[in-house]
Amino acid sequence: MNRGSHVAVDAEPTGATDLLVYLRECRELVAEEIKRILPEDPRFHDVLYRLMLEYPLREGKGLRPALCVATSRAVGGQLETVLRTAAVLELYHNAFLIHDDVEDESWLRRGELTLHREHGLAIAVNVGDAMLALTLQPLLDNVPLIGLGLSLRVLMEIAHMTRCSVEGQALELDWVRRGRFDLDDADYVTMVERKTGWYSFISPVVLGATIAGLKQSRIEELAGFARSLAVAFQIQDDILNLEGDPLQYGKEIGGDLWEGKRTLILLHMMRSASPTQRRRAERILAKARPALAGRVGDATVGHLSRVIDRLCTDGDLTARGRQRLNRALRCSAPAEKTDAEVRYLRQLVDDAGSLDYARRVALRFAEDARRRLADCGRWLVTSAHRDVLEATVGFVIERVQ
Amino acid sequence: MNRGSHVAVDAEPTGATDLLVYLRECRELVAEEIKRILPEDPRFHDVLYRLMLEYPLREGKGLRPALCVATSRAVGGQLETVLRTAAVLELYHNAFLIHDDVEDESWLRRGELTLHREHGLAIAVNVGDAMLALTLQPLLDNVPLIGLGLSLRVLMEIAHMTRCSVEGQALELDWVRRGRFDLDDADYVTMVERKTGWYSFISPVVLGATIAGLKQSRIEELAGFARSLAVAFQIQDDILNLEGDPLQYGKEIGGDLWEGKRTLILLHMMRSASPTQRRRAERILAKARPALAGRVGDATVGHLSRVIDRLCTDGDLTARGRQRLNRALRCSAPAEKTDAEVRYLRQLVDDAGSLDYARRVALRFAEDARRRLADCGRWLVTSAHRDVLEATVGFVIERVQ
């Protein structure tokens, strides 16, 4: 690696530095490391490895590897020992993004078409799987770098991290599927901590500290900081999703409303709405996104109706069952949300002041993160890397990207 | 584990046994082990873990764990030390099935609706991710069971196995995407060895032998047997896809033609066709099932499937009625290729004798596998487990499921 050009990340701990410079340098180092991680077999370059690099090489924030590197360096670790693990975190992040985009039917990621819109669903799912699959070998390659004991602890943390991510994702998908709104802010925080908090904040910090050999009680103090930071980050993400600058945000504005995501904002709006408004909003949110919905064709209905008739004649279906099935068939074309309906939801959000509410909650979590990090100041020595950790607190709630 | 009821798998090596009994016993042991592997957190049971068990609890062949167990036992290993790794292989297999079904837009898996047709695309992608994610912790739990050195070798083999799987998948998806037909049997074998050969045959055998402490040169001899077995298996799978019994095969008959899969059969047919026929076939095959068309029905089918489930639970619909309804539902899928066009392709396959050709090639690979296993007889002691390995050779090319 060419370390000469990366003054901040590789600097001796001597003072404050600019977070944006640090992020950029980490991005560059990690992009190089990811290229080293990918196998070189030319038979699979064009069909797979090249596609695996598409998201990582689009200009992201690079927050996860930077947090991992900064934490490790701030507690006395070396860049060389943490870089590979930081790159693996970025691989996980991008794998989750690819599959999230498929699951949400999103169109834009980092200002360009999502992978499945560009290369098709099948290739995108497989590229995501490939990124998940190719994280294991580099983590095993940690052994000569950081020793067997630490390598196993890193693997354990990764196992926990990925488990949390899929659990959080499952929870959110289930809420949408079942049309659930009996949720409060604590439910939101639980979901968000698992869905993005672990892999984006807690594990990067824990892994950086673990690799530097920090003792467990202090790792847990840092994890508390990361947890609050994570919630603040996600609330800000939800805010940007509604009122961000499309060019800077890089994703579709309002996508969360189209998808019916249970954000803090939406939950606050539903609590604040009148019963009538709430019922109308629930009806709208139960409708699918246009791309997902589709009417059952007449031929299909006719075909299925005939099958249902035969099942009754043959004694496979009761009269009551037939009634229920026919009703389901008539209602089975899920209605689509319209532009006007999504504008209505947006208006309710404005009327309820839900964005301001979310901003206040994000600020509270950010302040908690700041306080927790300050508490770590008892043993965290002054350094450029500690300054970076401090700067992330302001960054996550002020960012526009 | 209740070992009393599993006479064959846990038997002392004393003689021949019935492969089907052995497979069933392995399936049961592995299903129990998978239940032990899944976390117990009740918050995520209904939304995630229950769904992760859906495919594993449908009646599959259970060939992979059986191969892993039989190999390990045949070279002196214990059931207790290999069972967890065998269960992890089954988790990988089912994760790949879920994502393959999404990628191929398939309707049926093991005689029932595919996971994404039943629960929607988003949930299916996440459940597959969850199964991939939850393989890591049990492999780390191998350490107290088989020691650190062997555990790391198992992890290295798993890393290699998953890499091969996504590479093979990428190759096949690329061929279809680019409409490539400049492929010969050797290309097919390369693709198949990676796509299914490693995770279905080579790694199960290598892992079983590794855990039993077999020396490397002998592991490689067994890997050679597994490699030939894998190719024979996949060719037979391609044959069943075209002329299997729908009730036994459990997947859609002709699905490979609809998807334009580059099977040995299709490549032989294209080589044998006249230039005019070939051009027409290429035009038909270029009409891939458009992702959009497949997805249009998803919400509808998911909704109706849930209604059908409820009718069964409430006693309004018999099991046979459910099967017929699900089949009818499947036929209502919109597709761009027409039935007549796919029938034309099928006719070309018959005219060229491509199925017989494929059967001959499969037999050649099966014979090679048998010869390689016989060569291992120099050091492989006579046992029920060795008999099972021998019996798999006939099984893979004679099976109907």
Chai-1 contact restraints between the chains, C-beta under 6 A:
chainA,res_idxA,chainB,res_idxB,connection_type,confidence,min_distance_angstrom,max_distance_angstrom,comment,restraint_id
A,F44,B,E167,contact,1.0,0.0,6.0,A-B,restraint_1
A,V47,B,A170,contact,1.0,0.0,6.0,A-B,restraint_2
A,V47,B,L171,contact,1.0,0.0,6.0,A-B,restraint_3
A,V47,B,D174,contact,1.0,0.0,6.0,A-B,restraint_4
A,L48,B,A170,contact,1.0,0.0,6.0,A-B,restraint_5
A,H99,B,V125,contact,1.0,0.0,6.0,A-B,restraint_6
A,V102,B,V125,contact,1.0,0.0,6.0,A-B,restraint_7
A,E103,B,A122,contact,1.0,0.0,6.0,A-B,restraint_8
A,E103,B,V125,contact,1.0,0.0,6.0,A-B,restraint_9
A,L121,B,A291,contact,1.0,0.0,6.0,A-B,restraint_10
A,A122,B,E103,contact,1.0,0.0,6.0,A-B,restraint_11
A,A122,B,L173,contact,1.0,0.0,6.0,A-B,restraint_12
A,I123,B,L173,contact,1.0,0.0,6.0,A-B,restraint_13
A,V125,B,H99,contact,1.0,0.0,6.0,A-B,restraint_14
A,V125,B,V102,contact,1.0,0.0,6.0,A-B,restraint_15
A,V125,B,E103,contact,1.0,0.0,6.0,A-B,restraint_16
A,N126,B,V166,contact,1.0,0.0,6.0,A-B,restraint_17
A,N126,B,Q169,contact,1.0,0.0,6.0,A-B,restraint_18
A,N126,B,A170,contact,1.0,0.0,6.0,A-B,restraint_19
A,D129,B,V166,contact,1.0,0.0,6.0,A-B,restraint_20
A,A130,B,V166,contact,1.0,0.0,6.0,A-B,restraint_21
A,L132,B,L132,contact,1.0,0.0,6.0,A-B,restraint_22
A,A133,B,T162,contact,1.0,0.0,6.0,A-B,restraint_23
A,A133,B,R163,contact,1.0,0.0,6.0,A-B,restraint_24
A,A133,B,V166,contact,1.0,0.0,6.0,A-B,restraint_25
A,L136,B,A159,contact,1.0,0.0,6.0,A-B,restraint_26
A,Q137,B,A159,contact,1.0,0.0,6.0,A-B,restraint_27
A,L140,B,L155,contact,1.0,0.0,6.0,A-B,restraint_28
A,L140,B,M156,contact,1.0,0.0,6.0,A-B,restraint_29
A,L155,B,L140,contact,1.0,0.0,6.0,A-B,restraint_30
A,M156,B,L140,contact,1.0,0.0,6.0,A-B,restraint_31
A,A159,B,L136,contact,1.0,0.0,6.0,A-B,restraint_32
A,A159,B,Q137,contact,1.0,0.0,6.0,A-B,restraint_33
A,T162,B,A133,contact,1.0,0.0,6.0,A-B,restraint_34
A,R163,B,A133,contact,1.0,0.0,6.0,A-B,restraint_35
A,V166,B,N126,contact,1.0,0.0,6.0,A-B,restraint_36
A,V166,B,D129,contact,1.0,0.0,6.0,A-B,restraint_37
A,V166,B,A130,contact,1.0,0.0,6.0,A-B,restraint_38
A,V166,B,A133,contact,1.0,0.0,6.0,A-B,restraint_39
A,E167,B,F44,contact,1.0,0.0,6.0,A-B,restraint_40
A,Q169,B,N126,contact,1.0,0.0,6.0,A-B,restraint_41
A,A170,B,V47,contact,1.0,0.0,6.0,A-B,restraint_42
A,A170,B,L48,contact,1.0,0.0,6.0,A-B,restraint_43
A,A170,B,N126,contact,1.0,0.0,6.0,A-B,restraint_44
A,L171,B,V47,contact,1.0,0.0,6.0,A-B,restraint_45
A,L173,B,A122,contact,1.0,0.0,6.0,A-B,restraint_46
A,L173,B,I123,contact,1.0,0.0,6.0,A-B,restraint_47
A,D174,B,V47,contact,1.0,0.0,6.0,A-B,restraint_48
A,A288,B,A299,contact,1.0,0.0,6.0,A-B,restraint_49
A,L292,B,A299,contact,1.0,0.0,6.0,A-B,restraint_50
A,A293,B,A299,contact,1.0,0.0,6.0,A-B,restraint_51
A,G294,B,V296,contact,1.0,0.0,6.0,A-B,restraint_52
A,V296,B,T300,contact,1.0,0.0,6.0,A-B,restraint_53
A,T300,B,S332,contact,1.0,0.0,6.0,A-B,restraint_54
A,L304,B,A328,contact,1.0,0.0,6.0,A-B,restraint_55
A,V307,B,A328,contact,1.0,0.0,6.0,A-B,restraint_56
A,L311,B,G321,contact,1.0,0.0,6.0,A-B,restraint_57
A,D316,B,T318,contact,1.0,0.0,6.0,A-B,restraint_58
A,D316,B,R320,contact,1.0,0.0,6.0,A-B,restraint_59
A,D316,B,G321,contact,1.0,0.0,6.0,A-B,restraint_60
A,L317,B,L317,contact,1.0,0.0,6.0,A-B,restraint_61
A,L317,B,G321,contact,1.0,0.0,6.0,A-B,restraint_62
A,T318,B,D316,contact,1.0,0.0,6.0,A-B,restraint_63
A,R320,B,D316,contact,1.0,0.0,6.0,A-B,restraint_64
A,G321,B,L311,contact,1.0,0.0,6.0,A-B,restraint_65
A,G321,B,D316,contact,1.0,0.0,6.0,A-B,restraint_66
A,G321,B,L317,contact,1.0,0.0,6.0,A-B,restraint_67
A,A328,B,L304,contact,1.0,0.0,6.0,A-B,restraint_68
A,A328,B,V307,contact,1.0,0.0,6.0,A-B,restraint_69
A,S332,B,T300,contact,1.0,0.0,6.0,A-B,restraint_70
A,S332,B,H303,contact,1.0,0.0,6.0,A-B,restraint_71
A,S332,B,L304,contact,1.0,0.0,6.0,A-B,restraint_72
A,P334,B,A299,contact,1.0,0.0,6.0,A-B,restraint_73
